[in-house]
Each structure stands twice: as structure tokens, then as C-alpha cells.
Amino acid sequence: MLKRWVLAAGVATSFLTRLPVPAACHTPAPEDLRRAAAFFPLVGALVGAITAGVVVLGAHFWPTWLAVILALAVEARLTGAFHEDAVGDAFDAFGGGFTRERVLEILKDSRLGSYGVLALVLALALRAGATATLPEERLVPAIVCAAALGRWFGVVFLWRCPTIPERAALSRDLGGVGAREVAIGGLFAGGTLAWLGVHAPVAALCALVVGIAACAWASAYVRRRIGGVTGDAIGTLTYAVQVATLLAASARVP
């Protein structure tokens, strides 16, 4: 059983990043993929730690804003711009599609339209701006927490909302995610949230509340629009919670 959980951790790493993992992790069985969801926040924390490390190191040589842009470029290479791609596709589809069929049709199209481009540019600008203005003592915990918490709420979203059966996508195989995966992932995400809370308790609380509200709203929205969740919707919620956490941590709260 322990071997299955170790495999699941490798599958999560393979799913969310371009980091090298054993070949078996690239072709998981559906049950291994579902089990891997428990490790999404942990992998997110790892990605966040690498991003934060690049910011801290880069700030010794360049202004903070430039170090942040460099860090986001490194992260995009590390993750394959996984969630950024989801943001662009989701905004194109839900912004430009007025029927369920049209939304699903646009989601299959790899080209970006005006909604997707604008959403992606604004999302990146908000994330970069919030990260660049983080107080020094909050920088690392905020980046790590945002990455882990966003991915955990993505798992919660998947747990609370049915996947679309006719969509031949990985999100369909992840549709069996249960309370066990949510709980385990919550422990990883909760640890990073507590770390941020030590430095900015109000920011940590705000991030949690916004994440809960965003997940509830997104679940209701996709149910109404297309009857269930897709991978792009999950990725967009993940990115939104990540940006919201960074905005909360960088806010000038007394």
C-alpha cells in the first residue's frame, strides 16, 4: 500500500510539473491518478518554493520586480504553463460561448481569443504585482502558501462538482476524487497556510475565506453553464485562489 502512495506522489509530480519522475508515473491507472490528487498541494508547495527561491536569489542581482518576472518564467518552464493555459481557455470558452455546446467546442480549440488573452495578461500582471510588493518576511511563505492552497481548492472543486462524462480528458479520470484525498491534501495546504498565518494572520484568513467562496461560486457556475467541471475550470480556480492569496498577503493591512 505504501508503494501505491509513493507512486501517487510521483504521478502528481508528473501531472503538475516537468520534473523528472520514473516512467511508471507517466502512465498511471485511473485509481493512481485519483490518489495522486492528495499530493497536488504538496507538489504545489514545491513549485512555490522553487519560484520563491528564484525571487530571493534574483533580488540580489536585479530589482524585485525583475526577479519576480524571471521567477514566473522559470515556473512556467517548470509547470509547462499548465494553469496559465487553463485560464486562457476557460475565459475564452465561458466568455465567448452562449450555449453549453459552444462552450465545450471552444474549450477544444487551442487558439486564444480576446477574452483569453486579456484574462491571461491581467492574471499574470496581478500575480507579478502582488508578489513584487510582498513584505520581505512574507515573501517565501506567501508564495508557497498560494501555490499549495490554490491546488488544494482545485481538488476540493473536483470533489464537490461532477465531471463532464463525454469529455475525454484527465479531469474525467480524476472524477473519483474523494474525501480522503481532500483531507490529505488539506493537511499539506493547511501547513503552508499556518506558516503564512504566523507572519500575516489576517492575510491567511482572507485567503481561506476567498478560496471557500470562489470554490462554491465556481461549482454553482459550471453546473449551470455546462453541467459539470472540466480541467480548464479547475486550473482557472487554482490560479484565481493563488492570485487572491498573494493579493491578501501583499495588502497594506494594519
PyMOL commands that set and color helices and strands:
alter all, ss='L'
color gray80, all
select helices_A, chain A and resi 2-16+23-26+30-58+64-79+82-96+100-108+114-132+136-160+170-176+179-199+201-226+231-250
alter helices_A, ss='H'
color red, helices_A
deselect
rebuild
show_as cartoon
